[in-house]
Amino acid sequence: MTVEWIAVDWGTTNLRVWAMGHRGVLAEAVSDDGMGRLDSDGFEPALLRLIGPWLQDGKRTEVVACGMVGSRQGWHEAPYRTVPCAPLDPLALVAAPTRDARLSVQIVPGLKQTTPADVMRGEETQIAGVLALTPGYDGIICLPGTHSKWAHVSAGEVVSFQTFLTGEMFALLSQASVLRHGMVGDGWDEAAFDEGLSDALSRPERIGAKLFGIRAEGLISGLSAAAAKARLSGLLIGMELAAARPYWLGHAVTLVGSEGLARSYARALRAQGVEPRMVSGTEAVLAGLQAARAKVTA
């Protein structure tokens, strides 16, 4: 296996790496050595544990990394770039210090928005990947996740973006609030999701009462865990869509993310008459990292 370079997506909870060759992915690996588990001296060893078998003595292998690895708490800070701007700038990539002579690590900076204040790390690479896969794309790119992003892209630039804590709120409410008692179990109830979505979109100011209603209905009527989880998701995604309406209303929308979560967002958007294009998160991040490397080596 001849490895030309290594692509890295380094988040808060996980580290994903791909050995890249002339024709694409040669191998991949993942670990739970996310930024949240490491101190400043732990990043290089964590990376080497995964990619060590791909490296050759006497040869320096190029590594292009995105995500929380470039945060202040990461391996080496890659300062934010200010929108409006292209999602990637080859001159802004930051070299991380390494001890192993076989490594040459470049980190992709995140993006910031001054008014209203907002930041992203990692999503800018996925946005660049969407643009690489769809040249000339103008519209909205939605990236669901722990902190979901809505980005307006035009003429190859990120014009503006907005972040929602929807995924984190779902985790907190389903695992650490009074609602957790009714969420133990498997399954998913699409009708309950649709009900929560409709309630949140039509009366977003009632979200607090509707959330407690999940607990009350579980006590009084035996609401199933599948219905409780789906309704909670529908309420939170509906609240997000209500606030993000200026982004998706009347625009082309591309969804980027894991299949399950992106499917829920697609279902929610279709209920509002929007047919989104779907791109997998892995496909987008690899295309973005490839674009970053191509610009650097050109």
C-alpha positions in Angstrom: 0.0 0.0 0.0 1.5 3.3 -1.1 0.1 6.1 1.0 0.4 9.5 -0.6 -1.1 11.5 2.3 -3.4 11.1 5.3 -6.8 12.8 5.9 -7.8 13.5 9.5 -11.2 14.6 10.9 -10.5 15.3 14.7 -13.6 16.1 16.7 -14.3 16.5 20.4 -15.2 12.8 21.0 -13.7 10.9 18.0 -10.6 10.8 15.8 -11.1 9.5 12.2 -8.2 9.0 9.8 -7.9 7.8 6.1 -4.9 6.7 4.2 -5.2 8.3 0.8 -3.7 7.1 -2.5 -3.8 8.2 -6.1 -7.3 6.7 -6.5 -8.8 7.6 -3.2 -9.1 5.9 0.2 -6.8 3.0 0.8 -7.6 2.4 4.5 -9.3 4.0 7.4 -9.3 3.9 11.2 -11.2 5.5 14.1 -10.6 5.9 17.8 -12.3 7.7 20.8 -9.2 9.9 21.2 -11.2 13.0 20.6 -9.9 16.5 21.6 -11.9 16.3 24.8 -9.8 13.4 26.1 -6.3 14.8 25.3 -3.9 17.3 26.7 -1.6 19.3 24.4 1.1 16.5 24.5 -1.4 13.7 23.7 -2.3 14.6 20.1 0.7 13.3 18.3 0.8 9.9 20.2 -3.0 9.5 19.6 -2.5 10.1 15.9 0.5 7.7 15.7 -1.5 5.0 17.4 -3.8 5.0 14.4 -1.6 5.8 11.4 1.8 4.3 12.6 1.4 1.2 10.3 0.9 3.6 7.3 4.2 5.5 7.8 7.5 4.7 6.3 10.9 5.3 7.8 12.9 7.9 6.0 9.8 9.4 4.3 7.8 12.3 5.5 4.0 11.8 5.0 1.7 14.8 4.7 -1.3 14.9 7.1 -4.2 17.4 6.5 -6.5 17.7 9.6 -9.7 19.6 10.3 -11.9 20.0 13.4 -11.3 20.6 17.0 -7.6 19.7 16.6 -7.1 23.3 15.7 -8.9 24.8 18.7 -7.2 26.5 21.7 -7.5 23.2 23.5 -6.3 21.2 20.6 -2.9 20.2 19.2 -2.1 23.7 17.9 -4.4 26.6 17.4 -5.4 27.5 13.9 -7.0 31.0 14.2 -10.5 31.5 12.8 -11.0 33.2 9.5 -13.8 35.8 9.2 -16.8 35.4 6.9 -17.7 36.3 4.2 -14.8 34.2 2.8 -14.1 31.0 1.0 -14.5 28.0 3.3 -10.8 27.1 2.8 -7.7 29.2 2.2 -4.4 27.3 1.4 -2.4 30.2 2.8 -4.1 30.0 6.2 -3.4 26.3 6.9 -1.3 26.1 10.1 1.6 23.7 10.7 1.4 21.7 13.9 4.7 21.0 15.7 5.7 17.3 15.5 8.4 15.2 17.1 8.2 12.3 14.7 10.2 13.1 11.5 7.8 11.0 9.5 5.0 13.5 10.0 4.1 16.8 8.4 0.8 18.0 9.8 -1.3 20.9 8.5 -4.5 22.1 10.2 -7.5 23.7 8.5 -8.7 26.8 10.4 -12.3 27.3 11.4 -14.6 30.2 10.5 -16.0 33.0 12.7 -18.8 35.5 12.3 -18.7 38.7 14.3 -22.3 39.7 14.1 -24.2 37.8 15.3 -21.2 36.0 17.0 -20.7 32.5 15.8 -17.9 30.0 15.1 -17.4 26.6 13.4 -14.5 24.1 13.2 -14.7 21.1 10.9 -17.9 22.2 9.2 -15.9 24.6 6.9 -14.1 21.6 5.5 -17.4 19.8 4.8 -18.8 23.0 3.2 -15.7 23.1 1.0 -16.3 19.4 0.1 -19.9 20.2 -1.0 -18.6 23.0 -3.2 -15.9 20.6 -4.7 -18.6 18.0 -5.4 -21.0 20.6 -6.7 -19.1 23.4 -8.5 -21.0 26.6 -8.7 -23.4 25.7 -5.9 -25.4 28.7 -4.5 -27.8 28.1 -1.6 -27.9 26.7 1.9 -25.8 24.0 3.4 -27.2 22.5 6.6 -24.9 20.4 8.8 -27.0 18.6 11.5 -25.1 17.4 14.6 -24.4 18.2 18.2 -24.3 21.8 17.2 -26.1 22.0 13.9 -25.1 24.7 11.4 -26.9 26.6 8.6 -24.6 28.2 6.2 -25.5 30.6 3.3 -23.0 29.9 0.4 -22.8 32.1 -2.7 -20.1 32.6 -5.3 -17.8 30.1 -3.6 -18.0 31.9 -0.2 -19.6 31.4 3.1 -21.7 34.5 3.4 -23.2 33.9 6.8 -24.0 31.0 9.2 -26.0 30.2 12.3 -25.5 27.5 14.9 -28.1 25.7 17.0 -27.5 23.5 20.1 -30.3 21.1 19.0 -28.2 17.9 19.2 -26.8 18.8 22.6 -30.2 19.8 23.9 -31.6 16.4 22.8 -28.7 14.6 24.6 -29.2 16.7 27.8 -33.0 16.4 27.9 -33.1 12.7 27.0 -30.3 11.7 29.4 -30.1 14.2 32.2 -33.6 15.7 32.7 -36.8 14.4 34.1 -37.6 13.2 30.5 -35.0 10.5 30.8 -37.3 8.3 32.7 -39.5 7.8 29.7 -36.8 7.3 27.1 -35.3 3.9 28.1 -35.9 1.6 25.2 -35.4 1.2 21.4 -37.5 2.1 18.4 -38.7 5.2 16.7 -42.2 6.5 16.1 -42.4 8.6 12.9 -45.9 9.8 13.7 -44.7 11.1 17.0 -41.8 12.9 15.3 -44.2 14.5 12.9 -46.5 15.6 15.7 -43.6 17.2 17.6 -42.4 18.9 14.5 -45.8 20.4 13.7 -46.3 21.6 17.3 -42.9 23.4 17.4 -43.3 25.0 13.9 -46.8 26.3 14.6 -46.3 27.4 18.2 -42.6 27.6 19.0 -43.4 29.7 22.1 -45.1 26.6 23.6 -42.0 24.5 23.4 -41.4 24.4 27.2 -44.9 23.1 27.9 -44.8 20.6 25.1 -41.5 19.2 26.4 -42.9 18.6 29.9 -46.0 17.1 28.2 -43.8 14.2 27.1 -43.2 13.3 30.7 -46.8 13.8 31.7 -48.1 11.6 29.0 -45.7 8.9 29.9 -47.0 8.9 33.5 -50.7 9.2 32.6 -51.0 7.3 29.3 -47.9 5.1 29.1 -46.3 7.0 26.2 -43.7 4.6 24.7 -40.0 5.3 24.7 -40.0 5.2 20.9 -42.7 7.9 20.8 -41.2 10.0 23.5 -37.7 10.1 21.8 -39.2 10.8 18.4 -41.5 13.6 19.8 -38.6 15.2 21.6 -36.6 15.1 18.4 -39.5 16.6 16.4 -40.0 19.4 18.9 -36.3 20.4 18.9 -35.8 20.1 15.2 -39.0 22.0 14.6 -37.9 24.8 16.9 -34.6 24.9 15.0 -36.4 25.1 11.6 -38.7 27.8 12.9 -35.7 30.0 13.8 -33.7 29.1 10.7 -36.7 29.8 8.3 -34.8 32.7 6.6 -32.1 30.2 5.6 -34.2 27.5 4.1 -37.3 29.3 2.8 -37.0 29.8 -0.9 -33.5 28.4 -1.2 -31.8 25.3 -2.4 -30.8 23.2 0.6 -28.1 20.6 0.9 -28.0 18.4 4.0 -24.6 17.1 5.2 -24.3 14.5 7.9 -24.8 11.0 9.2 -27.6 9.1 7.5 -30.0 8.8 10.4 -29.9 12.4 11.6 -29.9 13.9 8.1 -32.9 11.7 7.3 -34.8 13.3 10.2 -33.9 16.8 9.0 -34.9 15.8 5.4 -38.3 14.6 6.6 -38.8 17.9 8.5 -37.9 20.0 5.5 -40.1 18.0 3.1 -43.0 18.7 5.5 -42.4 22.4 4.7 -42.2 21.8 0.9 -38.4 21.8 0.7 -36.7 18.8 -1.1 -33.1 18.8 0.1 -30.0 17.3 -1.5 -28.2 14.8 0.7 -24.4 14.4 1.0 -22.8 12.1 3.5 -20.6 13.7 6.1 -17.7 11.4 5.3 -17.9 12.1 1.6 -18.0 15.9 2.3 -15.1 15.9 4.7 -12.9 13.8 2.4 -13.6 16.0 -0.6 -12.9 19.1 1.5 -9.6 17.8 2.9 -8.6 16.8 -0.7 -9.4 20.3 -1.9 -7.3 21.8 0.9 -4.4 19.5 0.0 -4.7 20.1 -3.7 -4.5 23.9 -3.1 -1.4 23.5 -0.9 0.4 21.2 -3.3 -0.6 23.0 -6.5 
